[in-house]
Amino acid sequence: MLISMMQDSTTWLTGLTQCTDLIQTFHWHLPLELSVLDKPLEVDLGGDVQRAFNNFVKTGQVWAFLIGLVLGYLFKTFTSYG
């Protein structure tokens, strides 16, 4: 039984190798236009964070956040035992 299982697993690995060969064959036939995806993106992390924070303050969400923190702390304090 063990030998039969080993034969089945090696047969499966052989099939897996043939599958990877097929994928590599298709990879070499891809058009060159896909190389555009390899270019690095220009990311301004500091500017994005600053814009998000300014929007957070401008829309009043910062006050809702602070009020929620205070009310949550008070609720936890009044409902906990000890």
C-alpha positions as CSV (number, residue, x, y, z in Angstrom):
1,M,0.0,0.0,0.0
2,L,2.8,2.4,0.9
3,I,4.6,1.7,-2.4
4,S,1.4,2.3,-4.3
5,M,0.9,5.7,-2.6
6,M,4.6,6.6,-3.4
7,Q,4.0,5.8,-7.0
8,D,0.9,7.9,-7.1
9,S,2.6,10.9,-5.5
10,T,5.6,10.7,-8.0
11,T,3.1,10.5,-10.9
12,W,1.4,13.6,-9.5
13,L,4.8,15.4,-9.3
14,T,5.6,14.5,-12.9
15,G,2.3,16.0,-14.0
16,L,3.0,19.2,-11.9
17,T,6.4,19.5,-13.7
18,Q,4.7,19.3,-17.1
19,C,2.2,22.0,-16.0
20,T,5.1,24.4,-15.0
21,D,6.7,23.7,-18.4
22,L,3.5,24.7,-20.1
23,I,3.3,27.9,-18.1
24,Q,6.9,28.8,-18.9
25,T,6.1,28.3,-22.6
26,F,3.2,30.7,-22.5
27,H,5.3,33.2,-20.5
28,W,7.8,33.5,-23.3
29,H,5.1,34.2,-25.8
30,L,3.6,37.1,-23.9
31,P,3.7,40.5,-25.8
32,L,6.3,43.0,-24.7
33,E,3.7,45.6,-23.9
34,L,3.2,43.9,-20.5
35,S,6.6,45.2,-19.4
36,V,4.9,48.5,-18.6
37,L,3.8,46.8,-15.4
38,D,7.4,46.5,-14.3
39,K,8.0,50.2,-13.9
40,P,8.1,51.6,-10.4
41,L,5.2,53.8,-9.2
42,E,5.8,57.3,-8.1
43,V,4.5,57.4,-4.5
44,D,4.3,60.4,-2.3
45,L,3.6,58.8,1.1
46,G,4.1,62.0,3.1
47,G,1.8,64.0,0.9
48,D,-0.9,61.4,0.9
49,V,-0.8,61.2,4.7
50,Q,-1.0,65.0,5.0
51,R,-3.9,65.2,2.6
52,A,-5.8,62.5,4.5
53,F,-5.2,64.1,7.8
54,N,-6.3,67.5,6.5
55,N,-9.5,65.9,5.2
56,F,-10.0,64.2,8.6
57,V,-9.8,67.6,10.4
58,K,-11.7,69.6,7.7
59,T,-14.7,67.3,7.7
60,G,-15.0,67.3,11.5
61,Q,-14.2,63.6,11.9
62,V,-11.5,64.4,14.4
63,W,-14.1,65.8,16.8
64,A,-16.4,62.8,16.4
65,F,-13.3,60.6,17.1
66,L,-12.4,62.5,20.3
67,I,-16.0,62.5,21.6
68,G,-16.3,58.8,20.9
69,L,-13.1,58.2,22.9
70,V,-14.4,60.1,25.8
71,L,-17.9,58.6,25.8
72,G,-16.4,55.1,25.3
73,Y,-14.1,55.6,28.3
74,L,-17.0,56.9,30.4
75,F,-19.2,54.0,29.4
76,K,-16.5,51.5,30.2
77,T,-15.9,53.1,33.6
78,F,-19.5,53.1,34.6
79,T,-20.3,49.6,33.5
80,S,-17.2,47.8,34.8
81,Y,-17.1,46.3,38.3
82,G,-14.2,46.9,40.6
